[in-house]
Amino acid sequence: MAEDQFIVLACDGIWDVMSNDAVIERITGYMSVEGESDPLLLAEELIEDALAKNSRDNMTACVVLFPASEALVSINAGASLESFTYCLSCVSQLHLSTGGES
């Protein structure tokens, strides 16, 4: 069994339109294909995906990277260990209200 790479904490605005497998696929894709290693930006991308799927509930997402996620970014996108270590120290949360307020 592989080590856990990340955890996503999110409210029903995300889970109403995305399954667990879909969220895992998206976060893994952001990291391995797009080379993203910033938890804040990973959470933001996830919320944007939920909006694109017409979620209109309040959305909060928090992405926490574990050490095993380093392989997703460094092997496939060449991220430096320094930037990855910085991201590990961040527990980032992004809240977006879709009630028409900016």
Buried (B, 14 or more C-beta within 10 A) or exposed (E): EEEEBBEBEBBEBBBBBBEEEBBBEBBBEBBBEBBBBBBBBBBBBBBEBBBEEEBEBEBBBBBBBEEEBBBBBBEBBEBEEEEBEEBBEEEBEBEBEBEEEE
